[in-house]
Structure formats: C-alpha cells, structure tokens
Amino acid sequence: MIQTDIIIIGAGPVGLFTVFEAGLMKLRCHLIDAIPQAGGQLSEIYPKKPIYDIPGFPSILAGELVDNLLKQAAPFNPGFTLGERAETIEKHKDGSFVVTTSEGTQHQAPTVMIAGGLGSFEPRKPKIETLAQFEKKGVEYMVREPEAFVGKKLFVSGGGDSALDWAIYFAENHDIPVGLVHRTDMFRGHKDSVEKVYALQAQGKIDLYTHAEVVDLHGTDKLEQIELKQKDQDNIKVNVDYWLPLFGLSPKLGPIGDWGLEIEKNAIVVDNSLDYQTNLPGVFAIGDVNTYPGKLKLILCGFHEATLAVQTAYKIIHPDKRFTMKYTTVQGIQGFE
C-alpha cells in the first residue's frame, strides 16, 4: 500500500503543478497515470507543439513545459505510478481513500485530486473504408516527432486549432508545401491562425482546399494517394506521403465515470465557489476534467484550480493546524529530504 497525503490521478501539467503547491504546504503527493511517462497529453500527443498562453513564456514547447514542471516539483519528491490506470476508489471508515489501479497497485491518502485532463481519449476517425489499411503506414492521428515528416509530401485535414497549428508549423519549417483540407471555409481555430494560413497560402507554402474532404485512400504497402472530393468539382487524386486527419479527440472518463461523481457532458461537476471539490468530500477535480459555470479549458486555469484545492486539502489533512501562506520570495522553496 502506497501511502501519501494527496493522490493525484493524472500526471499532466496540472497534476505536476499540484505537487509544487502541495509541497509548499509540506504535503506529499503520489501521481497515477495510464500513460507510461509524466506530462499527459503534452508528452504523449504534441511534445514539440508550441504553447503561447503560459504566463512568462511568450512561447514554450509542450515538452519543455513538462520538463520545467518536473524540475519545479522535484524538491518535493513526488511518487509516480505510471502506465497503470486508476480503476477504483474506496472510502475507508477513517475517512481515507484507497485508489486501486488496473495492475492492482493500491494507494491510500486522506484526499484525492483528479487531474485527468480529458480522461482517456481516442482520435475521431473519418469514415473511409480503407482507413485501417493505412494506419501507421501514412495515416497518422497525432504528431509525436515532427522530424519524421521532413522532406515528405504532407496533407492535413481539419479546421480546429490542432490542424491549423500543425499545418502552419510544417509550412514554416519545411520546403515542401503543405496541403490543408477543410469541409467549409469557416475555421474553428484562433483568428490569428486562420490569418496565418491564408498568408502562407499566398506565399505558396500551403495548398488550401476548402469545401473539400478526403473520401478515399490509395496505395499498396503504404499510403500513396488521397482522393479529394470538392464542391461542384470532380474528385481528384493527390500524391502524398502522409495524411493527418486531425479532427480532435473523443474524450472518455473511463472508470472514473463509475465512482459516484456528478458528471455533466463527460466532465466532473465541481464547486468553483471555493475549492473545486466534487460531490464526494475529500475528492477534488482540477483542470480540463472538471466543469462549472464559466469553465475555460486552459492549462493556466488548471494551475489556479490546483492552488485553491490544495488549501482545502491541507485543512482536511490537518484539521487542527492553521497554515499561513507566505510568498515564495519570502519563504523560499523548502523541499523534502
């Protein structure tokens, strides 16, 4: 039985920052994550993707942010159970919780922080009969190593931030024009990204196909061509090395959805008037996994939620003690030995 002060379910950026905030209050943390490395989606899906809304960093790669958060948490010696999914939660008579993983590893603590991001997720796949034939053979649903696409003819489908961000990235960093396909001429991504796409199109760095979609795939051992259907035009075949259908992820809470928590639209309902506690006292939900009026799914909002949740966790763990929060510029960072 692994014992700690706070069990954190999810080792993404919000979970890692929780370790730091808890450490300032002399609370120990242990993190559980189904992904076999810390960092959550930032490490697993887009480690080389730049992030622009972290205070103090005009731009930082997702992987670098994870590295920084790990360094920030390091003085407080967090424990990790990685590559195992949190399956069940049980409340004991003494008020503590026991969280058991898919591998049977048990963790006990007075409080639990669910920082599972979007939960478990799968890419939204287009309905193309030959799709499975070319998965990992030219069809990719995420970009882990951008260098693998250098010098390749690449097409991206989608109209959201992920599709636009990667189309822009490859257009700006590679010599070969990038194809971008979207069903309409109305994009869901940030306005600045849309403007940049059109600017790169004018420069000949993006081949933009609107009112279009990929309807078939062709090749032998690997993907060789995509077939494009365009509004009021005949279908055309285009030679490609890679096609990235980036239509977003379909999130699922997984086993957490069976824990008796109040769920609304695949997210955990919390009380945002105070501390982001769920309907189960002692269990908190922070970051993208939670919902409340006015919720914004931003990393920086998760950092704020973690900070307030830890304050209440301290009171639960030490009901007879009073903690006076001081600025880190005054008290410094006093880690655990």
Secondary structure in CASP SS format (residue, H / E / C, confidence):
PFRMAT SS
TARGET T0000
AUTHOR 0000-0000-0000
METHOD secondary structure of the structure
MODEL  1
M C 1.00
I E 1.00
Q E 1.00
T C 1.00
D C 1.00
I E 1.00
I E 1.00
I E 1.00
I E 1.00
G C 1.00
A C 1.00
G C 1.00
P H 1.00
V H 1.00
G H 1.00
L H 1.00
F H 1.00
T H 1.00
V H 1.00
F H 1.00
E H 1.00
A H 1.00
G H 1.00
L H 1.00
M C 1.00
K C 1.00
L C 1.00
R C 1.00
C E 1.00
H E 1.00
L E 1.00
I E 1.00
D E 1.00
A C 1.00
I C 1.00
P C 1.00
Q C 1.00
A C 1.00
G C 1.00
G C 1.00
Q H 1.00
L H 1.00
S H 1.00
E H 1.00
I C 1.00
Y C 1.00
P C 1.00
K C 1.00
K C 1.00
P E 1.00
I E 1.00
Y C 1.00
D C 1.00
I E 1.00
P C 1.00
G C 1.00
F E 1.00
P C 1.00
S C 1.00
I E 1.00
L E 1.00
A H 1.00
G H 1.00
E H 1.00
L H 1.00
V H 1.00
D H 1.00
N H 1.00
L H 1.00
L H 1.00
K H 1.00
Q H 1.00
A H 1.00
A H 1.00
P H 1.00
F H 1.00
N C 1.00
P C 1.00
G E 1.00
F E 1.00
T E 1.00
L E 1.00
G C 1.00
E C 1.00
R C 1.00
A E 1.00
E E 1.00
T E 1.00
I E 1.00
E E 1.00
K E 1.00
H C 1.00
K C 1.00
D C 1.00
G C 1.00
S C 1.00
F E 1.00
V E 1.00
V E 1.00
T E 1.00
T E 1.00
S C 1.00
E C 1.00
G C 1.00
T C 1.00
Q E 1.00
H E 1.00
Q E 1.00
A E 1.00
P C 1.00
T E 1.00
V E 1.00
M E 1.00
I E 1.00
A C 1.00
G C 1.00
G C 1.00
L C 1.00
G C 1.00
S E 1.00
F E 1.00
E E 1.00
P E 1.00
R C 1.00
K C 1.00
P C 1.00
K C 1.00
I C 1.00
E C 1.00
T C 1.00
L H 1.00
A H 1.00
Q H 1.00
F H 1.00
E E 1.00
K C 1.00
K C 1.00
G C 1.00
V E 1.00
E C 1.00
Y C 1.00
M C 1.00
V C 1.00
R C 1.00
E C 1.00
P H 1.00
E H 1.00
A H 1.00
F H 1.00
V C 1.00
G C 1.00
K C 1.00
K C 1.00
L E 1.00
F E 1.00
V E 1.00
S E 1.00
G C 1.00
G C 1.00
G C 1.00
D H 1.00
S H 1.00
A H 1.00
L H 1.00
D H 1.00
W H 1.00
A H 1.00
I H 1.00
Y H 1.00
F H 1.00
A H 1.00
E H 1.00
N H 1.00
H C 1.00
D C 1.00
I C 1.00
P C 1.00
V E 1.00
G E 1.00
L E 1.00
V E 1.00
H C 1.00
R C 1.00
T C 1.00
D C 1.00
M C 1.00
F C 1.00
R C 1.00
G C 1.00
H C 1.00
K H 1.00
D H 1.00
S H 1.00
V H 1.00
E H 1.00
K H 1.00
V H 1.00
Y H 1.00
A H 1.00
L H 1.00
Q H 1.00
A H 1.00
Q C 1.00
G C 1.00
K C 1.00
I E 1.00
D E 1.00
L E 1.00
Y E 1.00
T C 1.00
H C 1.00
A E 1.00
E E 1.00
V E 1.00
V E 1.00
D E 1.00
L E 1.00
H E 1.00
G E 1.00
T C 1.00
D C 1.00
K C 1.00
L E 1.00
E E 1.00
Q E 1.00
I E 1.00
E E 1.00
L E 1.00
K E 1.00
Q E 1.00
K C 1.00
D C 1.00
Q C 1.00
D C 1.00
N C 1.00
I E 1.00
K E 1.00
V E 1.00
N E 1.00
V C 1.00
D C 1.00
Y E 1.00
W E 1.00
L E 1.00
P E 1.00
L C 1.00
F C 1.00
G C 1.00
L E 1.00
S E 1.00
P E 1.00
K E 1.00
L C 1.00
G H 1.00
P H 1.00
I H 1.00
G H 1.00
D H 1.00
W C 1.00
G C 1.00
L C 1.00
E C 1.00
I E 1.00
E E 1.00
K C 1.00
N C 1.00
A E 1.00
I E 1.00
V E 1.00
V C 1.00
D E 1.00
N C 1.00
S C 1.00
L C 1.00
D C 1.00
Y C 1.00
Q E 1.00
T C 1.00
N C 1.00
L C 1.00
P C 1.00
G C 1.00
V E 1.00
F E 1.00
A E 1.00
I C 1.00
G H 1.00
D H 1.00
V H 1.00
N E 1.00
T E 1.00
Y C 1.00
P C 1.00
G C 1.00
K C 1.00
L C 1.00
K C 1.00
L C 1.00
I H 1.00
L H 1.00
C H 1.00
G H 1.00
F H 1.00
H H 1.00
E H 1.00
A H 1.00
T H 1.00
L H 1.00
A H 1.00
V H 1.00
Q H 1.00
T H 1.00
A H 1.00
Y H 1.00
K H 1.00
I H 1.00
I H 1.00
H C 1.00
P C 1.00
D C 1.00
K C 1.00
R C 1.00
F C 1.00
T C 1.00
M C 1.00
K C 1.00
Y C 1.00
T H 1.00
T H 1.00
V H 1.00
Q H 1.00
G C 1.00
I C 1.00
Q C 1.00
G C 1.00
F C 1.00
E C 1.00
END
